[in-house]
Amino acid sequence: MTDSERNGMGALLLGIDAGCLSVFDRLSAEGVIPNLRSLLEAGATAPLESQIPPWTPSAWPSMFTGVNPGKHGVYGFTGFDGYDFHVVRGDDVRAHRLWTLLDHHDRSSVVVNVPVTHPPDEIDGAIVPGFIGPEDPPCHPEGVLEDVREAIGPYRVYPRYARGDDSLSDAEKIDEYRTLVGMRGDAFRYLADRFEPDFGFLQFQKTDTVFHEFDGEWERVKRVYAAVDEQIGAVLEACDPRQVFVASDHGMGRYEKPEFRVNAFLEDAGYLETTLGGKGMPTWNLMRGDLRDGERAAEWEPSPAERIAAALAGVGLTTHRMGTALERLGLAEFAKAHAPDGVVRTGNEQVDFPNSTAYVRARTELGVRLNVDGRDPAGTIPRDEYEDVRAQLIRELESVTAPDGEPVFQTVAPREEFFEGPYTDRAVDIVTIPTDFQHFLSAQPSEEYFVETTEPWNHKLEGVFVASGDGIDESRPLADAHLFDVAPTILAALDVPYSDRMDGRVLPIVDAAEPASMSYPEYAASERTTVDSVVENRLEDLGYVE
C-alpha cells in the first residue's frame, strides 16, 4: 500500500463497554441509536464471545493485544504480590497493543479513553488513557491533554461525584454521564484532525457503568446510549474512516439468581480462616497516600483510627455491630459519611489469607486461589499435595447447588484450561464460572451462602462485533467470533502483519489478501511512573471491591 493510498483514517474501532445485541436490538427498536443501527445493518454483525474473566481490566487488554491473560498478565483490577496487592496499570499488560504493532509499520494511531492504557505508549500519534488511570493521566505526547482542554474545554476521565454521593440527583448524575460521553467524542475529533491517524480507537465506558450504578433502569440506559450514538455519528462524519469496527469487551444482562458468597462456603468446608482485627479485604483506595506520592507500594498499614477499629473488632465489637446500634439511634448515615473507609474494613470480619488453604481474593477474577508452600509467603499446602488439594476442592465446588437445586457453577476447572503463557502463574488456581452467569460471586466473608444479589445487572459472556467498509466482505459468516480475534482482524484489514503470539485469528470478513503473522520483538513498556491520587477510590466507587 502506497503512502497516497493511506491518506485519511484507514480504520476506526469504536469500543462500547458491555455492548451486546440484546441491548442494541431493544435500543434500535425504540429509535435511540440510529447511527449504531446503520452500522449494524450495513456491516457484518455477530455476537462476540468474551474471555474468562469477562471484566474490563482484563478483557480490554485481551482485545487490543489479541492474547489471553496468560500472555499479557492482567486478570483483574488488582495484581497480587503474595498477600499484598497493587492496582493494575498499562505497564502490567506485557504484550503488544494494536497501536504499537501499527507503529512498527509506520502507521499512526489516536487512542482515547481505552481502559488500562496508563501510562501511555510512545507512538506516532496520541493516547489519552481511560478507566483505572488517574484523573489527570500522563498522555502522549506530553502536554496533549492540556491541548485537548484548551481546544474543547474541560476533559475528565471520571464523573465529578463518587458512587453513593447523594449531593446530585439521579438525573444530574446521568447528565454528568452524558457530559463525559461528549468529552470523549470532542477529544477524539480534535486529536484525529490534528494527527490525521491511520487508526483510531475511541472507547465509551458509561454504557457499562449505567447498568451497575442504576440497576439497568431503562430510561437512564437510553439517555446514555443516545449520547454515545450522537458522538458516534459526529465522529463518523468528521473522520470518514474507510473501515469501521464496533466491539465490546463483554455483554450485559440480569442476574436472576441469588449472590453466592464463595468464601463462606470455603470457611465451612475447612479451607478458609477468618480474622478480626486485620488489615481488611483488598481494595485500592486504602493506599491513597502512597498513590498520591506516586509510589506503587506493596503494603498498606492502618492509621491509628483503623488500628483502634481493628482492636475493637478483635474483642467482638465490629463496625457492623456498631453500625446496627447507630442505626437504631438514627446516626448511621452520619457515621458512614465521616468514618474513613479503612475503619470499616479493619473493623469487620476478614479473610485470614496467610492462615487459609484456599480463598477468593477478588470477586471479578472468577476463581479461587490456593495458599501454596514455597510459592506464597506463608503457604499452607505442601507443593507435592497441590494437585490433590486442587482436585478435591474442584469436586467440592462442582457439587454446590443453589436454593433451586441447580448447580451454582457450570464450570469449575484448573486455570490451565483457560490460560496459557508466561503469566499463567498470576491467575487464580481454580476457575469458577457461574451457571449462565446468573449468580453474582462475592468474596465477602458471611454466615450465609446465598443472599439477594447486590448487582442485579452484571457481565455476560456475549458481547458484539461489527465491521463494515472497504475491503470488508459483509457476506462472509462470523460464527464463533472471539474477543481475541479483534486485534488480528483489524491489523489484517490495515494490511499489517499480526503477531504470531496472538491467540486470535483473522476473521473471514477481511479480504483474503490479509498478511500472514510475523514475529515481533518482545513488548517493552515506556518508562513512565507517575501516578495520581485520584485513582484511589475508583474501583470502590464503581462497586468492584467489597
MIMI-238084 format. One line per 2 residues: their letters; for each residue x, y, z of C-alpha. Coordinates in pm, whole numbers. Layout:
REM residues N
a) X Y Z  ...
***
This chain:
REM residues 546
mt) 0 0 0  147 335 -105
ds) 153 648 108  -103 813 -121
er) -341 520 -72  -310 555 306
ng) -425 917 328  -701 960 585
mg) -814 728 862  -789 369 749
al) -978 207 1035  -1182 326 1331
ll) -1254 99 1628  -1546 207 1845
gi) -1532 36 2183  -1869 4 2359
da) -1815 -131 2709  -2076 -402 2783
gc) -2229 -360 2437  -2438 -658 2323
ls) -2704 -736 2066  -2980 -787 2323
vf) -2935 -428 2441  -2870 -290 2091
dr) -3182 -454 1947  -3407 -300 2212
ls) -3247 43 2176  -3268 21 1798
ae) -3636 -74 1810  -3703 238 2018
gv) -3508 462 1779  -3239 552 2033
ip) -2926 458 1833  -2974 547 1463
nl) -2601 568 1387  -2520 239 1554
rs) -2822 84 1384  -2688 191 1043
ll) -2356 25 1120  -2528 -292 1239
ea) -2744 -313 929  -2474 -224 675
ga) -2189 -429 819  -2104 -781 921
ta) -2252 -822 1268  -2227 -1106 1517
pl) -2205 -1185 1886  -1850 -1164 2020
es) -1754 -1420 2280  -1565 -1265 2569
qi) -1295 -1428 2775  -1272 -1552 3131
pp) -1285 -1335 3333  -1516 -1104 3134
wt) -1432 -786 3324  -1298 -455 3196
ps) -936 -451 3323  -854 -791 3177
aw) -1087 -809 2876  -992 -481 2706
ps) -619 -570 2715  -708 -909 2566
mf) -895 -732 2288  -625 -483 2200
tg) -340 -736 2226  -514 -1041 2078
vn) -378 -1266 2353  -519 -1437 2661
pg) -437 -1309 3013  -172 -1578 3050
kh) 27 -1393 2784  -49 -1032 2881
gv) -59 -1078 3260  -371 -889 3381
yg) -660 -1078 3540  -846 -811 3735
ft) -843 -465 3887  -559 -558 4120
gf) -246 -765 4082  -139 -971 4382
dg) 209 -982 4530  181 -1256 4788
yd) -95 -1131 5019  -42 -768 4917
fh) -166 -607 4601  -132 -319 4360
vv) -373 -150 4122  -313 -265 3765
rg) -172 -21 3514  -89 -21 3148
dd) 262 -146 3214  118 -459 3377
vr) -1 -554 3027  304 -733 2889
ah) 206 -771 2523  199 -557 2211
rl) -106 -342 2162  -270 -276 1827
wt) -112 68 1816  243 -48 1898
ll) 227 -306 1619  99 -40 1383
dh) 383 184 1494  629 -86 1381
hd) 489 -38 1031  487 342 1027
rs) 114 365 1092  -8 632 1332
sv) -286 599 1590  -513 812 1808
vv) -638 624 2116  -890 788 2351
nv) -1037 659 2678  -931 295 2641
pv) -901 122 2981  -566 11 3122
th) -356 234 2894  -196 444 3170
pp) 92 514 3139  70 552 2760
de) 299 405 2498  518 637 2298
id) 397 603 1940  338 806 1628
ga) 9 965 1726  -170 1040 2052
iv) -301 847 2354  -536 979 2625
pg) -577 696 2882  -912 600 3032
fi) -1052 393 3318  -822 285 3605
gp) -576 560 3518  -563 881 3722
ed) -798 1172 3672  -524 1377 3503
pp) -330 1099 3332  4 1147 3167
ch) -79 1140 2796  122 1100 2480
pe) 265 1322 2352  344 1514 2668
gv) 115 1813 2712  -152 1688 2471
le) -419 1671 2745  -371 2041 2809
dv) -407 2100 2435  -731 1898 2435
re) -871 2104 2720  -773 2428 2552
ai) -944 2313 2232  -1268 2159 2366
gp) -1299 2281 2725  -1299 2057 3034
yr) -1199 1693 2994  -1240 1443 3277
vy) -1181 1070 3300  -1431 1018 3585
pr) -1761 1173 3697  -1746 1468 3931
ya) -1910 1261 4206  -1841 931 4383
rg) -2079 638 4372  -2326 671 4656
dd) -2293 1051 4664  -2637 1197 4734
sl) -2542 1556 4659  -2662 1510 4299
sd) -2994 1374 4185  -3004 1070 3960
ae) -3100 1296 3669  -2794 1513 3737
ki) -2573 1205 3751  -2696 1090 3411
de) -2634 1442 3279  -2277 1401 3404
yr) -2252 1067 3222  -2367 1234 2901
tl) -2118 1515 2953  -1835 1262 2986
vg) -1951 1086 2670  -1944 1418 2487
mr) -1591 1485 2611  -1474 1156 2459
gd) -1611 1240 2117  -1490 1600 2123
af) -1139 1496 2227  -1119 1224 1966
ry) -1230 1452 1682  -979 1719 1787
la) -693 1468 1802  -794 1295 1478
dr) -796 1630 1299  -460 1724 1447
fe) -273 1394 1397  -455 1250 1091
pd) -403 892 1213  -418 572 1013
fg) -603 406 1304  -843 547 1559
fl) -971 383 1878  -1244 557 2079
qf) -1394 381 2382  -1714 460 2575
qk) -1722 331 2935  -2050 468 3067
td) -2251 219 2861  -2137 -33 3124
tv) -2145 181 3437  -2504 294 3389
fh) -2618 -67 3437  -2409 -115 3751
ef) -2496 211 3920  -2861 236 3822
dg) -2958 -134 3815  -3033 -126 3444
ew) -3311 135 3477  -3405 158 3110
er) -3476 530 3070  -3131 608 3209
vk) -2969 349 2984  -3143 509 2686
rv) -3016 857 2773  -2656 736 2798
ya) -2672 536 2474  -2837 827 2294
av) -2539 1045 2388  -2296 776 2272
de) -2478 735 1942  -2472 1110 1884
qi) -2095 1113 1931  -2051 813 1703
ga) -2240 998 1431  -2026 1309 1475
vl) -1702 1108 1468  -1803 917 1154
ea) -1891 1240 978  -1572 1420 1083
cd) -1325 1135 1028  -1485 945 737
pr) -1288 623 805  -1260 367 526
qv) -1335 85 769  -1542 93 1088
fv) -1534 -170 1362  -1751 -185 1673
as) -1653 -418 1955  -1730 -474 2322
dh) -1533 -638 2599  -1832 -838 2727
gm) -2211 -827 2736  -2462 -719 2999
gr) -2772 -877 3143  -2977 -954 3451
ye) -2859 -1193 3720  -3179 -1372 3813
kp) -3043 -1592 4090  -2902 -1511 4435
ef) -2548 -1399 4503  -2315 -1678 4616
rv) -2057 -1593 4882  -1779 -1832 4794
na) -1563 -1760 5099  -1850 -1856 5330
fl) -1858 -2196 5163  -1479 -2230 5180
ed) -1483 -2147 5551  -1743 -2413 5631
ag) -1552 -2665 5416  -1241 -2608 5627
yl) -1033 -2427 5365  -1058 -2070 5493
et) -986 -1890 5820  -1121 -1550 5913
tl) -982 -1288 6145  -1098 -985 6339
gg) -851 -705 6361  -659 -742 6038
kg) -600 -502 5751  -924 -574 5573
mp) -1015 -720 5236  -820 -600 4930
tw) -911 -262 4787  -704 3 4616
nl) -842 307 4798  -659 215 5120
mr) -326 302 4959  -421 659 4880
gd) -120 820 5049  129 613 4852
lr) -61 663 4528  -70 1037 4593
dg) 309 1031 4625  344 839 4301
er) 457 514 4462  339 159 4391
aa) 350 33 4745  334 -337 4825
ew) 167 -294 5161  -87 -79 5337
ep) -59 -2 5708  -364 101 5915
sp) -392 450 6063  -439 498 6441
ae) -819 513 6398  -812 199 6186
ri) -597 20 6443  -850 109 6712
aa) -1130 -30 6495  -929 -348 6444
al) -865 -381 6818  -1235 -338 6896
ag) -1320 -597 6633  -1076 -833 6800
vg) -1291 -831 7114  -1614 -872 6918
lt) -1718 -509 6870  -1720 -497 6491
th) -1815 -196 6283  -2113 -398 6160
rm) -2243 -429 6517  -2166 -67 6590
gt) -2347 31 6270  -2655 -161 6379
al) -2657 24 6711  -2606 361 6540
er) -2888 283 6300  -3125 235 6594
lg) -3016 578 6721  -3059 740 6381
la) -2686 813 6347  -2589 554 6085
ef) -2572 794 5790  -2364 1045 5985
ak) -2118 775 6087  -2097 640 5734
ah) -2022 984 5596  -1746 1058 5846
ap) -1579 721 5911  -1271 650 5696
dg) -1312 355 5460  -1026 177 5634
vv) -1208 187 5968  -1496 -7 5817
rt) -1258 -262 5667  -1034 -319 5967
gn) -1334 -327 6198  -1514 -619 6032
eq) -1452 -987 5975  -1195 -1054 5705
vd) -1028 -1349 5539  -709 -1452 5714
fp) -512 -1508 5395  -182 -1637 5542
ns) -359 -1898 5757  -608 -2016 5495
ta) -572 -2300 5247  -795 -2152 4977
yv) -984 -1824 4930  -1134 -1578 4686
ra) -920 -1265 4678  -1125 -1061 4430
rt) -1469 -1148 4302  -1408 -1030 3946
el) -1127 -1283 3899  -1388 -1563 3888
gv) -1179 -1806 4080  -1020 -1942 4394
rl) -656 -1905 4493  -467 -2170 4689
nv) -207 -2090 4954  95 -2294 4846
dg) 416 -2352 5039  717 -2217 4853
rd) 502 -2003 4626  302 -1792 4869
pa) 471 -1619 5166  302 -1834 5433
gt) 183 -2122 5218  -9 -2397 5396
ip) -29 -2655 5113  286 -2861 5052
rd) 386 -2843 4686  360 -3218 4643
ey) -3 -3202 4762  -106 -2912 4542
ed) -269 -3115 4264  -456 -3340 4506
vr) -588 -3047 4712  -691 -2861 4398
aq) -867 -3164 4251  -1055 -3223 4576
li) -1168 -2862 4600  -1279 -2866 4237
re) -1502 -3163 4314  -1649 -2988 4618
le) -1721 -2669 4426  -1880 -2865 4142
sv) -2124 -3013 4391  -2253 -2677 4523
ta) -2619 -2624 4445  -2836 -2313 4468
pd) -3161 -2292 4664  -3346 -2400 4347
ge) -3142 -2721 4339  -2942 -2627 4027
pv) -2560 -2621 4023  -2409 -2282 4107
fq) -2120 -2338 3866  -2135 -2453 3507
tv) -1757 -2489 3502  -1500 -2547 3776
ap) -1159 -2614 3627  -784 -2580 3670
re) -652 -2249 3544  -452 -2420 3268
ef) -778 -2493 3084  -830 -2120 3031
fe) -489 -1953 3044  -164 -2021 2862
gp) 154 -1819 2861  436 -1682 3076
yt) 197 -1510 3320  -34 -1801 3394
dr) 110 -1809 3746  -65 -1476 3815
av) -407 -1638 3764  -638 -1799 4016
di) -565 -2168 4072  -926 -2275 4012
vt) -1158 -2103 3763  -1522 -2086 3875
ip) -1781 -1986 3615  -2137 -1940 3744
td) -2410 -2119 3551  -2526 -1896 3264
fq) -2375 -1605 3459  -2684 -1595 3679
hf) -2512 -1597 4019  -2305 -1298 4124
ls) -1998 -1422 4313  -1881 -1243 4628
aq) -1556 -1256 4824  -1715 -1116 5139
ps) -1699 -1343 5449  -2051 -1423 5566
ee) -2262 -1661 5770  -2488 -1714 5468
yf) -2402 -1877 5137  -2681 -1713 4937
ve) -2812 -1357 4965  -3005 -1125 4738
tt) -2770 -1015 4463  -2604 -679 4520
ep) -2584 -605 4146  -2885 -737 3952
wn) -2732 -626 3621  -2384 -753 3550
hk) -2149 -900 3294  -2235 -1171 3042
le) -2006 -1357 2803  -2167 -1249 2477
gv) -2061 -906 2351  -2084 -770 1996
fv) -1865 -725 1688  -1944 -517 1378
as) -1729 -449 1072  -1804 -251 757
gd) -1631 -54 486  -1374 -102 211
gi) -1222 -449 199  -1480 -593 440
de) -1690 -877 300  -2016 -846 491
sr) -2148 -1165 330  -1894 -1389 498
pl) -2004 -1574 813  -1885 -1453 1153
ad) -1955 -1767 1352  -1762 -1811 1677
ah) -1604 -1464 1671  -1395 -1420 1986
lf) -1252 -1126 2175  -901 -1238 2078
dv) -990 -1208 1707  -1044 -831 1709
ap) -678 -722 1701  -554 -959 1428
ti) -859 -882 1213  -808 -505 1231
la) -436 -539 1163  -505 -757 860
al) -765 -509 736  -496 -241 754
dv) -254 -468 563  -28 -503 867
py) 106 -844 980  -34 -953 1314
sd) 182 -1108 1584  249 -1481 1584
rm) 198 -1467 1963  -168 -1379 1920
dg) -434 -1630 2022  -694 -1482 1789
rv) -743 -1538 1419  -822 -1310 1126
lp) -1197 -1325 1079  -1303 -1425 726
iv) -1473 -1092 656  -1133 -940 576
da) -1013 -960 217  -828 -1286 153
ae) -512 -1087 82  -458 -1022 453
pa) -93 -1055 560  45 -1355 742
sm) 159 -1324 1101  515 -1230 1189
sy) 744 -1236 1490  778 -901 1662
pe) 1031 -815 1933  915 -854 2293
ya) 694 -571 2411  869 -312 2628
as) 663 -50 2811  766 314 2801
er) 942 420 3120  678 629 3297
tt) 600 613 3668  363 898 3752
vd) 52 801 3950  -225 1040 4057
sv) -408 1011 4389  -749 1036 4221
ve) -708 671 4121  -754 566 4484
nr) -1134 547 4504  -1244 449 4153
le) -1290 74 4198  -1494 116 4514
dl) -1697 398 4359  -1793 162 4078
gy) -1870 -129 4308  -1585 -358 4206
ve) -1444 -411 4555  -1605 -518 4879
***
